[in-house]
């Protein structure tokens, strides 16, 4: 899975890295012209993105970080790929 938010439309998206198929998208408070980061707390995974916008992209400025919880993966299914 690949996450990207480097667009002017204020969205973050997840794509299947093998097929390019869009798997998920969500609205952001400003353009996420930043690299998303994945982290884990107590076994739960999250993705966070800085939503700053503005600058050379000429998008609305923002000052927020937005985090999304990733769905749990069945450990037996995860090893079967």
mmCIF file of the N, C-alpha and C atoms, coordinates in Angstrom:
data_MODEL
# 
_entry.id   MODEL 
# 
loop_
_atom_site.group_PDB 
_atom_site.id 
_atom_site.type_symbol 
_atom_site.label_atom_id 
_atom_site.label_alt_id 
_atom_site.label_comp_id 
_atom_site.label_asym_id 
_atom_site.label_entity_id 
_atom_site.label_seq_id 
_atom_site.pdbx_PDB_ins_code 
_atom_site.Cartn_x 
_atom_site.Cartn_y 
_atom_site.Cartn_z 
_atom_site.occupancy 
_atom_site.B_iso_or_equiv 
_atom_site.pdbx_formal_charge 
_atom_site.auth_seq_id 
_atom_site.auth_comp_id 
_atom_site.auth_asym_id 
_atom_site.auth_atom_id 
_atom_site.pdbx_PDB_model_num 
ATOM 1   N N  . UNK A 1 1  ? 0.850   -1.165  0.000  1.00 0.00 ? 1  UNK A N  1 
ATOM 2   C CA . UNK A 1 1  ? 0.000   0.000   0.000  1.00 0.00 ? 1  UNK A CA 1 
ATOM 3   C C  . UNK A 1 1  ? 0.898   1.232   0.000  1.00 0.00 ? 1  UNK A C  1 
ATOM 4   N N  . UNK A 1 2  ? 0.501   2.227   -0.774 1.00 0.00 ? 2  UNK A N  1 
ATOM 5   C CA . UNK A 1 2  ? 1.221   3.499   -0.848 1.00 0.00 ? 2  UNK A CA 1 
ATOM 6   C C  . UNK A 1 2  ? 0.261   4.618   -0.467 1.00 0.00 ? 2  UNK A C  1 
ATOM 7   N N  . UNK A 1 3  ? 0.700   5.483   0.442  1.00 0.00 ? 3  UNK A N  1 
ATOM 8   C CA . UNK A 1 3  ? -0.079  6.646   0.841  1.00 0.00 ? 3  UNK A CA 1 
ATOM 9   C C  . UNK A 1 3  ? 0.510   7.878   0.182  1.00 0.00 ? 3  UNK A C  1 
ATOM 10  N N  . UNK A 1 4  ? -0.346  8.776   -0.299 1.00 0.00 ? 4  UNK A N  1 
ATOM 11  C CA . UNK A 1 4  ? 0.118   10.029  -0.895 1.00 0.00 ? 4  UNK A CA 1 
ATOM 12  C C  . UNK A 1 4  ? -0.913  11.121  -0.638 1.00 0.00 ? 4  UNK A C  1 
ATOM 13  N N  . UNK A 1 5  ? -0.397  12.319  -0.384 1.00 0.00 ? 5  UNK A N  1 
ATOM 14  C CA . UNK A 1 5  ? -1.282  13.474  -0.169 1.00 0.00 ? 5  UNK A CA 1 
ATOM 15  C C  . UNK A 1 5  ? -0.726  14.702  -0.877 1.00 0.00 ? 5  UNK A C  1 
ATOM 16  N N  . UNK A 1 6  ? 0.222   14.523  -1.764 1.00 0.00 ? 6  UNK A N  1 
ATOM 17  C CA . UNK A 1 6  ? 0.896   15.643  -2.439 1.00 0.00 ? 6  UNK A CA 1 
ATOM 18  C C  . UNK A 1 6  ? 0.070   16.149  -3.620 1.00 0.00 ? 6  UNK A C  1 
ATOM 19  N N  . UNK A 1 7  ? -1.153  16.564  -3.320 1.00 0.00 ? 7  UNK A N  1 
ATOM 20  C CA . UNK A 1 7  ? -2.050  17.098  -4.346 1.00 0.00 ? 7  UNK A CA 1 
ATOM 21  C C  . UNK A 1 7  ? -2.677  18.386  -3.834 1.00 0.00 ? 7  UNK A C  1 
ATOM 22  N N  . UNK A 1 8  ? -3.198  19.168  -4.740 1.00 0.00 ? 8  UNK A N  1 
ATOM 23  C CA . UNK A 1 8  ? -3.809  20.445  -4.365 1.00 0.00 ? 8  UNK A CA 1 
ATOM 24  C C  . UNK A 1 8  ? -5.260  20.290  -3.913 1.00 0.00 ? 8  UNK A C  1 
ATOM 25  N N  . UNK A 1 9  ? -5.838  19.105  -4.013 1.00 0.00 ? 9  UNK A N  1 
ATOM 26  C CA . UNK A 1 9  ? -7.265  18.930  -3.712 1.00 0.00 ? 9  UNK A CA 1 
ATOM 27  C C  . UNK A 1 9  ? -7.572  18.601  -2.250 1.00 0.00 ? 9  UNK A C  1 
ATOM 28  N N  . UNK A 1 10 ? -6.583  18.706  -1.375 1.00 0.00 ? 10 UNK A N  1 
ATOM 29  C CA . UNK A 1 10 ? -6.787  18.522  0.070  1.00 0.00 ? 10 UNK A CA 1 
ATOM 30  C C  . UNK A 1 10 ? -7.303  17.126  0.417  1.00 0.00 ? 10 UNK A C  1 
ATOM 31  N N  . UNK A 1 11 ? -6.727  16.104  -0.208 1.00 0.00 ? 11 UNK A N  1 
ATOM 32  C CA . UNK A 1 11 ? -7.090  14.718  0.079  1.00 0.00 ? 11 UNK A CA 1 
ATOM 33  C C  . UNK A 1 11 ? -5.832  13.903  0.334  1.00 0.00 ? 11 UNK A C  1 
ATOM 34  N N  . UNK A 1 12 ? -5.977  12.832  1.098  1.00 0.00 ? 12 UNK A N  1 
ATOM 35  C CA . UNK A 1 12 ? -4.944  11.822  1.249  1.00 0.00 ? 12 UNK A CA 1 
ATOM 36  C C  . UNK A 1 12 ? -5.519  10.545  0.668  1.00 0.00 ? 12 UNK A C  1 
ATOM 37  N N  . UNK A 1 13 ? -4.677  9.774   0.000  1.00 0.00 ? 13 UNK A N  1 
ATOM 38  C CA . UNK A 1 13 ? -5.151  8.555   -0.663 1.00 0.00 ? 13 UNK A CA 1 
ATOM 39  C C  . UNK A 1 13 ? -4.211  7.385   -0.386 1.00 0.00 ? 13 UNK A C  1 
ATOM 40  N N  . UNK A 1 14 ? -4.778  6.189   -0.450 1.00 0.00 ? 14 UNK A N  1 
ATOM 41  C CA . UNK A 1 14 ? -3.999  4.959   -0.368 1.00 0.00 ? 14 UNK A CA 1 
ATOM 42  C C  . UNK A 1 14 ? -4.235  4.182   -1.655 1.00 0.00 ? 14 UNK A C  1 
ATOM 43  N N  . UNK A 1 15 ? -3.145  3.713   -2.255 1.00 0.00 ? 15 UNK A N  1 
ATOM 44  C CA . UNK A 1 15 ? -3.210  2.935   -3.488 1.00 0.00 ? 15 UNK A CA 1 
ATOM 45  C C  . UNK A 1 15 ? -2.571  1.574   -3.280 1.00 0.00 ? 15 UNK A C  1 
ATOM 46  N N  . UNK A 1 16 ? -3.075  0.586   -3.984 1.00 0.00 ? 16 UNK A N  1 
ATOM 47  C CA . UNK A 1 16 ? -2.438  -0.723  -4.025 1.00 0.00 ? 16 UNK A CA 1 
ATOM 48  C C  . UNK A 1 16 ? -1.145  -0.552  -4.826 1.00 0.00 ? 16 UNK A C  1 
ATOM 49  N N  . UNK A 1 17 ? -0.006  -0.885  -4.241 1.00 0.00 ? 17 UNK A N  1 
ATOM 50  C CA . UNK A 1 17 ? 1.264   -0.633  -4.915 1.00 0.00 ? 17 UNK A CA 1 
ATOM 51  C C  . UNK A 1 17 ? 1.497   -1.551  -6.113 1.00 0.00 ? 17 UNK A C  1 
ATOM 52  N N  . UNK A 1 18 ? 0.776   -2.646  -6.208 1.00 0.00 ? 18 UNK A N  1 
ATOM 53  C CA . UNK A 1 18 ? 0.942   -3.560  -7.342 1.00 0.00 ? 18 UNK A CA 1 
ATOM 54  C C  . UNK A 1 18 ? 0.035   -3.204  -8.526 1.00 0.00 ? 18 UNK A C  1 
ATOM 55  N N  . UNK A 1 19 ? -1.173  -2.749  -8.229 1.00 0.00 ? 19 UNK A N  1 
ATOM 56  C CA . UNK A 1 19 ? -2.148  -2.508  -9.302 1.00 0.00 ? 19 UNK A CA 1 
ATOM 57  C C  . UNK A 1 19 ? -2.409  -1.023  -9.563 1.00 0.00 ? 19 UNK A C  1 
ATOM 58  N N  . UNK A 1 20 ? -2.079  -0.174  -8.599 1.00 0.00 ? 20 UNK A N  1 
ATOM 59  C CA . UNK A 1 20 ? -2.383  1.248   -8.718 1.00 0.00 ? 20 UNK A CA 1 
ATOM 60  C C  . UNK A 1 20 ? -3.826  1.588   -8.366 1.00 0.00 ? 20 UNK A C  1 
ATOM 61  N N  . UNK A 1 21 ? -4.605  0.587   -7.961 1.00 0.00 ? 21 UNK A N  1 
ATOM 62  C CA . UNK A 1 21 ? -6.013  0.797   -7.625 1.00 0.00 ? 21 UNK A CA 1 
ATOM 63  C C  . UNK A 1 21 ? -6.144  1.665   -6.374 1.00 0.00 ? 21 UNK A C  1 
ATOM 64  N N  . UNK A 1 22 ? -7.056  2.644   -6.433 1.00 0.00 ? 22 UNK A N  1 
ATOM 65  C CA . UNK A 1 22 ? -7.361  3.476   -5.279 1.00 0.00 ? 22 UNK A CA 1 
ATOM 66  C C  . UNK A 1 22 ? -8.081  2.630   -4.241 1.00 0.00 ? 22 UNK A C  1 
ATOM 67  N N  . UNK A 1 23 ? -7.539  2.566   -3.026 1.00 0.00 ? 23 UNK A N  1 
ATOM 68  C CA . UNK A 1 23 ? -8.129  1.760   -1.957 1.00 0.00 ? 23 UNK A CA 1 
ATOM 69  C C  . UNK A 1 23 ? -8.911  2.590   -0.944 1.00 0.00 ? 23 UNK A C  1 
ATOM 70  N N  . UNK A 1 24 ? -8.501  3.845   -0.771 1.00 0.00 ? 24 UNK A N  1 
ATOM 71  C CA . UNK A 1 24 ? -9.098  4.686   0.277  1.00 0.00 ? 24 UNK A CA 1 
ATOM 72  C C  . UNK A 1 24 ? -8.710  6.127   0.013  1.00 0.00 ? 24 UNK A C  1 
ATOM 73  N N  . UNK A 1 25 ? -9.566  7.066   0.434  1.00 0.00 ? 25 UNK A N  1 
ATOM 74  C CA . UNK A 1 25 ? -9.216  8.478   0.421  1.00 0.00 ? 25 UNK A CA 1 
ATOM 75  C C  . UNK A 1 25 ? -9.988  9.192   1.501  1.00 0.00 ? 25 UNK A C  1 
ATOM 76  N N  . UNK A 1 26 ? -9.434  10.318  1.956  1.00 0.00 ? 26 UNK A N  1 
ATOM 77  C CA . UNK A 1 26 ? -10.081 11.123  2.990  1.00 0.00 ? 26 UNK A CA 1 
ATOM 78  C C  . UNK A 1 26 ? -9.745  12.588  2.759  1.00 0.00 ? 26 UNK A C  1 
ATOM 79  N N  . UNK A 1 27 ? -10.645 13.457  3.215  1.00 0.00 ? 27 UNK A N  1 
ATOM 80  C CA . UNK A 1 27 ? -10.432 14.899  3.121  1.00 0.00 ? 27 UNK A CA 1 
ATOM 81  C C  . UNK A 1 27 ? -9.474  15.362  4.210  1.00 0.00 ? 27 UNK A C  1 
ATOM 82  N N  . UNK A 1 28 ? -8.683  16.391  3.888  1.00 0.00 ? 28 UNK A N  1 
ATOM 83  C CA . UNK A 1 28 ? -7.773  17.017  4.835  1.00 0.00 ? 28 UNK A CA 1 
ATOM 84  C C  . UNK A 1 28 ? -8.178  18.478  5.014  1.00 0.00 ? 28 UNK A C  1 
ATOM 85  N N  . UNK A 1 29 ? -7.788  19.119  6.130  1.00 0.00 ? 29 UNK A N  1 
ATOM 86  C CA . UNK A 1 29 ? -8.155  20.521  6.344  1.00 0.00 ? 29 UNK A CA 1 
ATOM 87  C C  . UNK A 1 29 ? -7.385  21.493  5.447  1.00 0.00 ? 29 UNK A C  1 
ATOM 88  N N  . UNK A 1 30 ? -6.269  21.073  4.884  1.00 0.00 ? 30 UNK A N  1 
ATOM 89  C CA . UNK A 1 30 ? -5.467  21.847  3.931  1.00 0.00 ? 30 UNK A CA 1 
ATOM 90  C C  . UNK A 1 30 ? -4.639  20.827  3.162  1.00 0.00 ? 30 UNK A C  1 
ATOM 91  N N  . UNK A 1 31 ? -4.023  21.252  2.071  1.00 0.00 ? 31 UNK A N  1 
ATOM 92  C CA . UNK A 1 31 ? -3.228  20.321  1.268  1.00 0.00 ? 31 UNK A CA 1 
ATOM 93  C C  . UNK A 1 31 ? -2.121  19.689  2.110  1.00 0.00 ? 31 UNK A C  1 
ATOM 94  N N  . UNK A 1 32 ? -1.929  18.407  1.931  1.00 0.00 ? 32 UNK A N  1 
ATOM 95  C CA . UNK A 1 32 ? -0.902  17.667  2.667  1.00 0.00 ? 32 UNK A CA 1 
ATOM 96  C C  . UNK A 1 32 ? 0.358   17.526  1.837  1.00 0.00 ? 32 UNK A C  1 
ATOM 97  N N  . UNK A 1 33 ? 1.001   18.636  1.534  1.00 0.00 ? 33 UNK A N  1 
ATOM 98  C CA . UNK A 1 33 ? 2.218   18.608  0.725  1.00 0.00 ? 33 UNK A CA 1 
ATOM 99  C C  . UNK A 1 33 ? 3.366   18.209  1.647  1.00 0.00 ? 33 UNK A C  1 
ATOM 100 N N  . UNK A 1 34 ? 3.334   16.955  2.106  1.00 0.00 ? 34 UNK A N  1 
ATOM 101 C CA . UNK A 1 34 ? 4.311   16.422  3.053  1.00 0.00 ? 34 UNK A CA 1 
ATOM 102 C C  . UNK A 1 34 ? 4.340   14.909  2.899  1.00 0.00 ? 34 UNK A C  1 
ATOM 103 N N  . UNK A 1 35 ? 5.337   14.287  3.483  1.00 0.00 ? 35 UNK A N  1 
ATOM 104 C CA . UNK A 1 35 ? 5.443   12.835  3.450  1.00 0.00 ? 35 UNK A CA 1 
ATOM 105 C C  . UNK A 1 35 ? 4.657   12.245  4.620  1.00 0.00 ? 35 UNK A C  1 
ATOM 106 N N  . UNK A 1 36 ? 3.669   11.380  4.353  1.00 0.00 ? 36 UNK A N  1 
ATOM 107 C CA . UNK A 1 36 ? 2.935   10.736  5.449  1.00 0.00 ? 36 UNK A CA 1 
ATOM 108 C C  . UNK A 1 36 ? 3.862   9.802   6.230  1.00 0.00 ? 36 UNK A C  1 
ATOM 109 N N  . UNK A 1 37 ? 3.563   9.613   7.496  1.00 0.00 ? 37 UNK A N  1 
ATOM 110 C CA . UNK A 1 37 ? 4.343   8.728   8.354  1.00 0.00 ? 37 UNK A CA 1 
ATOM 111 C C  . UNK A 1 37 ? 3.407   7.724   9.011  1.00 0.00 ? 37 UNK A C  1 
ATOM 112 N N  . UNK A 1 38 ? 3.851   6.487   9.100  1.00 0.00 ? 38 UNK A N  1 
ATOM 113 C CA . UNK A 1 38 ? 3.092   5.432   9.778  1.00 0.00 ? 38 UNK A CA 1 
ATOM 114 C C  . UNK A 1 38 ? 3.794   5.140   11.102 1.00 0.00 ? 38 UNK A C  1 
ATOM 115 N N  . UNK A 1 39 ? 3.007   5.026   12.164 1.00 0.00 ? 39 UNK A N  1 
ATOM 116 C CA . UNK A 1 39 ? 3.565   4.692   13.466 1.00 0.00 ? 39 UNK A CA 1 
ATOM 117 C C  . UNK A 1 39 ? 2.627   3.742   14.197 1.00 0.00 ? 39 UNK A C  1 
ATOM 118 N N  . UNK A 1 40 ? 3.102   3.162   15.285 1.00 0.00 ? 40 UNK A N  1 
ATOM 119 C CA . UNK A 1 40 ? 2.334   2.172   16.041 1.00 0.00 ? 40 UNK A CA 1 
ATOM 120 C C  . UNK A 1 40 ? 2.328   2.535   17.516 1.00 0.00 ? 40 UNK A C  1 
ATOM 121 N N  . UNK A 1 41 ? 1.152   2.382   18.151 1.00 0.00 ? 41 UNK A N  1 
ATOM 122 C CA . UNK A 1 41 ? 0.994   2.580   19.591 1.00 0.00 ? 41 UNK A CA 1 
ATOM 123 C C  . UNK A 1 41 ? 0.189   1.410   20.122 1.00 0.00 ? 41 UNK A C  1 
ATOM 124 N N  . UNK A 1 42 ? 0.748   0.670   21.053 1.00 0.00 ? 42 UNK A N  1 
ATOM 125 C CA . UNK A 1 42 ? 0.074   -0.481  21.668 1.00 0.00 ? 42 UNK A CA 1 
ATOM 126 C C  . UNK A 1 42 ? -0.500  -1.446  20.631 1.00 0.00 ? 42 UNK A C  1 
ATOM 127 N N  . UNK A 1 43 ? 0.262   -1.699  19.581 1.00 0.00 ? 43 UNK A N  1 
ATOM 128 C CA . UNK A 1 43 ? -0.152  -2.660  18.565 1.00 0.00 ? 43 UNK A CA 1 
ATOM 129 C C  . UNK A 1 43 ? -1.101  -2.112  17.508 1.00 0.00 ? 43 UNK A C  1 
ATOM 130 N N  . UNK A 1 44 ? -1.531  -0.871  17.618 1.00 0.00 ? 44 UNK A N  1 
ATOM 131 C CA . UNK A 1 44 ? -2.437  -0.246  16.649 1.00 0.00 ? 44 UNK A CA 1 
ATOM 132 C C  . UNK A 1 44 ? -1.614  0.677   15.751 1.00 0.00 ? 44 UNK A C  1 
ATOM 133 N N  . UNK A 1 45 ? -1.798  0.554   14.423 1.00 0.00 ? 45 UNK A N  1 
ATOM 134 C CA . UNK A 1 45 ? -1.055  1.380   13.483 1.00 0.00 ? 45 UNK A CA 1 
ATOM 135 C C  . UNK A 1 45 ? -1.857  2.616   13.072 1.00 0.00 ? 45 UNK A C  1 
ATOM 136 N N  . UNK A 1 46 ? -1.138  3.704   12.875 1.00 0.00 ? 46 UNK A N  1 
ATOM 137 C CA . UNK A 1 46 ? -1.717  4.983   12.473 1.00 0.00 ? 46 UNK A CA 1 
ATOM 138 C C  . UNK A 1 46 ? -0.893  5.574   11.342 1.00 0.00 ? 46 UNK A C  1 
ATOM 139 N N  . UNK A 1 47 ? -1.525  6.429   10.542 1.00 0.00 ? 47 UNK A N  1 
ATOM 140 C CA . UNK A 1 47 ? -0.812  7.230   9.565  1.00 0.00 ? 47 UNK A CA 1 
ATOM 141 C C  . UNK A 1 47 ? -1.087  8.683   9.899  1.00 0.00 ? 47 UNK A C  1 
ATOM 142 N N  . UNK A 1 48 ? -0.052  9.513   9.849  1.00 0.00 ? 48 UNK A N  1 
ATOM 143 C CA . UNK A 1 48 ? -0.193  10.941  10.159 1.00 0.00 ? 48 UNK A CA 1 
ATOM 144 C C  . UNK A 1 48 ? 0.395   11.760  9.014  1.00 0.00 ? 48 UNK A C  1 
ATOM 145 N N  . UNK A 1 49 ? -0.222  12.910  8.752  1.00 0.00 ? 49 UNK A N  1 
ATOM 146 C CA . UNK A 1 49 ? 0.229   13.798  7.688  1.00 0.00 ? 49 UNK A CA 1 
ATOM 147 C C  . UNK A 1 49 ? 0.128   15.235  8.182  1.00 0.00 ? 49 UNK A C  1 
ATOM 148 N N  . UNK A 1 50 ? 1.135   16.046  7.862  1.00 0.00 ? 50 UNK A N  1 
ATOM 149 C CA . UNK A 1 50 ? 1.083   17.480  8.148  1.00 0.00 ? 50 UNK A CA 1 
ATOM 150 C C  . UNK A 1 50 ? 0.285   18.151  7.039  1.00 0.00 ? 50 UNK A C  1 
ATOM 151 N N  . UNK A 1 51 ? -0.665  18.992  7.414  1.00 0.00 ? 51 UNK A N  1 
ATOM 152 C CA . UNK A 1 51 ? -1.537  19.680  6.451  1.00 0.00 ? 51 UNK A CA 1 
ATOM 153 C C  . UNK A 1 51 ? -1.229  21.168  6.515  1.00 0.00 ? 51 UNK A C  1 
ATOM 154 N N  . UNK A 1 52 ? -0.189  21.569  5.791  1.00 0.00 ? 52 UNK A N  1 
ATOM 155 C CA . UNK A 1 52 ? 0.261   22.951  5.839  1.00 0.00 ? 52 UNK A CA 1 
ATOM 156 C C  . UNK A 1 52 ? -0.175  23.783  4.655  1.00 0.00 ? 52 UNK A C  1 
ATOM 157 N N  . UNK A 1 53 ? -0.319  23.119  3.494  1.00 0.00 ? 53 UNK A N  1 
ATOM 158 C CA . UNK A 1 53 ? -0.733  23.836  2.289  1.00 0.00 ? 53 UNK A CA 1 
ATOM 159 C C  . UNK A 1 53 ? 0.120   25.048  2.022  1.00 0.00 ? 53 UNK A C  1 
ATOM 160 N N  . UNK A 1 54 ? -0.452  26.026  1.325  1.00 0.00 ? 54 UNK A N  1 
ATOM 161 C CA . UNK A 1 54 ? 0.211   27.300  1.061  1.00 0.00 ? 54 UNK A CA 1 
ATOM 162 C C  . UNK A 1 54 ? 1.426   27.177  0.160  1.00 0.00 ? 54 UNK A C  1 
ATOM 163 N N  . UNK A 1 55 ? 2.340   28.109  0.282  1.00 0.00 ? 55 UNK A N  1 
ATOM 164 C CA . UNK A 1 55 ? 3.599   28.091  -0.442 1.00 0.00 ? 55 UNK A CA 1 
ATOM 165 C C  . UNK A 1 55 ? 3.447   28.176  -1.951 1.00 0.00 ? 55 UNK A C  1 
ATOM 166 N N  . UNK A 1 56 ? 4.393   27.573  -2.643 1.00 0.00 ? 56 UNK A N  1 
ATOM 167 C CA . UNK A 1 56 ? 4.418   27.598  -4.109 1.00 0.00 ? 56 UNK A CA 1 
ATOM 168 C C  . UNK A 1 56 ? 3.222   26.897  -4.741 1.00 0.00 ? 56 UNK A C  1 
ATOM 169 N N  . UNK A 1 57 ? 2.555   26.037  -3.980 1.00 0.00 ? 57 UNK A N  1 
ATOM 170 C CA . UNK A 1 57 ? 1.388   25.326  -4.502 1.00 0.00 ? 57 UNK A CA 1 
ATOM 171 C C  . UNK A 1 57 ? 0.160   26.222  -4.589 1.00 0.00 ? 57 UNK A C  1 
ATOM 172 N N  . UNK A 1 58 ? 0.234   27.402  -3.958 1.00 0.00 ? 58 UNK A N  1 
ATOM 173 C CA . UNK A 1 58 ? -0.871  28.368  -3.968 1.00 0.00 ? 58 UNK A CA 1 
ATOM 174 C C  . UNK A 1 58 ? -2.179  27.757  -3.461 1.00 0.00 ? 58 UNK A C  1 
ATOM 175 N N  . UNK A 1 59 ? -2.064  26.953  -2.413 1.00 0.00 ? 59 UNK A N  1 
ATOM 176 C CA . UNK A 1 59 ? -3.241  26.357  -1.793 1.00 0.00 ? 59 UNK A CA 1 
ATOM 177 C C  . UNK A 1 59 ? -3.513  27.061  -0.469 1.00 0.00 ? 59 UNK A C  1 
ATOM 178 N N  . UNK A 1 60 ? -4.680  26.815  0.085  1.00 0.00 ? 60 UNK A N  1 
ATOM 179 C CA . UNK A 1 60 ? -5.058  27.362  1.394  1.00 0.00 ? 60 UNK A CA 1 
ATOM 180 C C  . UNK A 1 60 ? -4.021  26.933  2.436  1.00 0.00 ? 60 UNK A C  1 
ATOM 181 N N  . UNK A 1 61 ? -3.577  27.863  3.272  1.00 0.00 ? 61 UNK A N  1 
ATOM 182 C CA . UNK A 1 61 ? -2.619  27.534  4.326  1.00 0.00 ? 61 UNK A CA 1 
ATOM 183 C C  . UNK A 1 61 ? -3.322  26.803  5.466  1.00 0.00 ? 61 UNK A C  1 
ATOM 184 N N  . UNK A 1 62 ? -2.574  25.945  6.133  1.00 0.00 ? 62 UNK A N  1 
ATOM 185 C CA . UNK A 1 62 ? -3.111  25.198  7.265  1.00 0.00 ? 62 UNK A CA 1 
ATOM 186 C C  . UNK A 1 62 ? -2.040  25.023  8.324  1.00 0.00 ? 62 UNK A C  1 
ATOM 187 N N  . UNK A 1 63 ? -2.433  24.518  9.480  1.00 0.00 ? 63 UNK A N  1 
ATOM 188 C CA . UNK A 1 63 ? -1.482  24.323  10.584 1.00 0.00 ? 63 UNK A CA 1 
ATOM 189 C C  . UNK A 1 63 ? -1.860  23.110  11.427 1.00 0.00 ? 63 UNK A C  1 
ATOM 190 N N  . UNK A 1 64 ? -2.287  22.047  10.771 1.00 0.00 ? 64 UNK A N  1 
ATOM 191 C CA . UNK A 1 64 ? -2.760  20.873  11.507 1.00 0.00 ? 64 UNK A CA 1 
ATOM 192 C C  . UNK A 1 64 ? -1.992  19.613  11.098 1.00 0.00 ? 64 UNK A C  1 
ATOM 193 N N  . UNK A 1 65 ? -1.932  18.678  12.028 1.00 0.00 ? 65 UNK A N  1 
ATOM 194 C CA . UNK A 1 65 ? -1.515  17.311  11.743 1.00 0.00 ? 65 UNK A CA 1 
ATOM 195 C C  . UNK A 1 65 ? -2.774  16.460  11.849 1.00 0.00 ? 65 UNK A C  1 
ATOM 196 N N  . UNK A 1 66 ? -2.964  15.542  10.920 1.00 0.00 ? 66 UNK A N  1 
ATOM 197 C CA . UNK A 1 66 ? -4.143  14.676  10.946 1.00 0.00 ? 66 UNK A CA 1 
ATOM 198 C C  . UNK A 1 66 ? -3.654  13.231  10.982 1.00 0.00 ? 66 UNK A C  1 
ATOM 199 N N  . UNK A 1 67 ? -4.217  12.449  11.898 1.00 0.00 ? 67 UNK A N  1 
ATOM 200 C CA . UNK A 1 67 ? -3.862  11.037  12.022 1.00 0.00 ? 67 UNK A CA 1 
ATOM 201 C C  . UNK A 1 67 ? -5.093  10.182  11.764 1.00 0.00 ? 67 UNK A C  1 
ATOM 202 N N  . UNK A 1 68 ? -4.873  9.060   11.112 1.00 0.00 ? 68 UNK A N  1 
ATOM 203 C CA . UNK A 1 68 ? -5.922  8.081   10.826 1.00 0.00 ? 68 UNK A CA 1 
ATOM 204 C C  . UNK A 1 68 ? -5.477  6.748   11.387 1.00 0.00 ? 68 UNK A C  1 
ATOM 205 N N  . UNK A 1 69 ? -6.394  6.018   12.022 1.00 0.00 ? 69 UNK A N  1 
ATOM 206 C CA . UNK A 1 69 ? -6.108  4.661   12.494 1.00 0.00 ? 69 UNK A CA 1 
ATOM 207 C C  . UNK A 1 69 ? -6.241  3.702   11.318 1.00 0.00 ? 69 UNK A C  1 
ATOM 208 N N  . UNK A 1 70 ? -5.262  2.842   11.156 1.00 0.00 ? 70 UNK A N  1 
ATOM 209 C CA . UNK A 1 70 ? -5.330  1.839   10.099 1.00 0.00 ? 70 UNK A CA 1 
ATOM 210 C C  . UNK A 1 70 ? -6.105  0.631   10.606 1.00 0.00 ? 70 UNK A C  1 
ATOM 211 N N  . UNK A 1 71 ? -6.850  -0.041  9.725  1.00 0.00 ? 71 UNK A N  1 
ATOM 212 C CA . UNK A 1 71 ? -7.606  -1.211  10.169 1.00 0.00 ? 71 UNK A CA 1 
ATOM 213 C C  . UNK A 1 71 ? -6.677  -2.326  10.626 1.00 0.00 ? 71 UNK A C  1 
ATOM 214 N N  . UNK A 1 72 ? -7.145  -3.087  11.581 1.00 0.00 ? 72 UNK A N  1 
ATOM 215 C CA . UNK A 1 72 ? -6.362  -4.227  12.070 1.00 0.00 ? 72 UNK A CA 1 
ATOM 216 C C  . UNK A 1 72 ? -6.209  -5.261  10.963 1.00 0.00 ? 72 UNK A C  1 
ATOM 217 N N  . UNK A 1 73 ? -5.054  -5.896  10.936 1.00 0.00 ? 73 UNK A N  1 
ATOM 218 C CA . UNK A 1 73 ? -4.782  -6.940  9.954  1.00 0.00 ? 73 UNK A CA 1 
ATOM 219 C C  . UNK A 1 73 ? -4.763  -8.271  10.683 1.00 0.00 ? 73 UNK A C  1 
ATOM 220 N N  . UNK A 1 74 ? -5.506  -9.228  10.166 1.00 0.00 ? 74 UNK A N  1 
ATOM 221 C CA . UNK A 1 74 ? -5.506  -10.575 10.729 1.00 0.00 ? 74 UNK A CA 1 
ATOM 222 C C  . UNK A 1 74 ? -4.121  -11.159 10.537 1.00 0.00 ? 74 UNK A C  1 
ATOM 223 N N  . UNK A 1 75 ? -3.433  -11.505 11.629 1.00 0.00 ? 75 UNK A N  1 
ATOM 224 C CA . UNK A 1 75 ? -2.040  -11.963 11.542 1.00 0.00 ? 75 UNK A CA 1 
ATOM 225 C C  . UNK A 1 75 ? -1.887  -13.225 10.711 1.00 0.00 ? 75 UNK A C  1 
ATOM 226 N N  . UNK A 1 76 ? -2.873  -14.116 10.716 1.00 0.00 ? 76 UNK A N  1 
ATOM 227 C CA . UNK A 1 76 ? -2.766  -15.329 9.904  1.00 0.00 ? 76 UNK A CA 1 
ATOM 228 C C  . UNK A 1 76 ? -2.925  -14.993 8.419  1.00 0.00 ? 76 UNK A C  1 
ATOM 229 N N  . UNK A 1 77 ? -3.760  -14.001 8.102  1.00 0.00 ? 77 UNK A N  1 
ATOM 230 C CA . UNK A 1 77 ? -3.927  -13.608 6.703  1.00 0.00 ? 77 UNK A CA 1 
ATOM 231 C C  . UNK A 1 77 ? -2.728  -12.814 6.221  1.00 0.00 ? 77 UNK A C  1 
ATOM 232 N N  . UNK A 1 78 ? -2.105  -12.030 7.112  1.00 0.00 ? 78 UNK A N  1 
ATOM 233 C CA . UNK A 1 78 ? -0.981  -11.198 6.706  1.00 0.00 ? 78 UNK A CA 1 
ATOM 234 C C  . UNK A 1 78 ? 0.197   -12.053 6.233  1.00 0.00 ? 78 UNK A C  1 
ATOM 235 N N  . UNK A 1 79 ? 0.369   -13.214 6.824  1.00 0.00 ? 79 UNK A N  1 
ATOM 236 C CA . UNK A 1 79 ? 1.498   -14.063 6.450  1.00 0.00 ? 79 UNK A CA 1 
ATOM 237 C C  . UNK A 1 79 ? 1.218   -14.924 5.229  1.00 0.00 ? 79 UNK A C  1 
ATOM 238 N N  . UNK A 1 80 ? 0.027   -14.878 4.673  1.00 0.00 ? 80 UNK A N  1 
ATOM 239 C CA . UNK A 1 80 ? -0.315  -15.798 3.585  1.00 0.00 ? 80 UNK A CA 1 
ATOM 240 C C  . UNK A 1 80 ? -0.058  -15.215 2.206  1.00 0.00 ? 80 UNK A C  1 
ATOM 241 N N  . UNK A 1 81 ? 0.485   -14.014 2.097  1.00 0.00 ? 81 UNK A N  1 
ATOM 242 C CA . UNK A 1 81 ? 0.712   -13.397 0.774  1.00 0.00 ? 81 UNK A CA 1 
ATOM 243 C C  . UNK A 1 81 ? 1.989   -13.881 0.151  1.00 0.00 ? 81 UNK A C  1 
# 
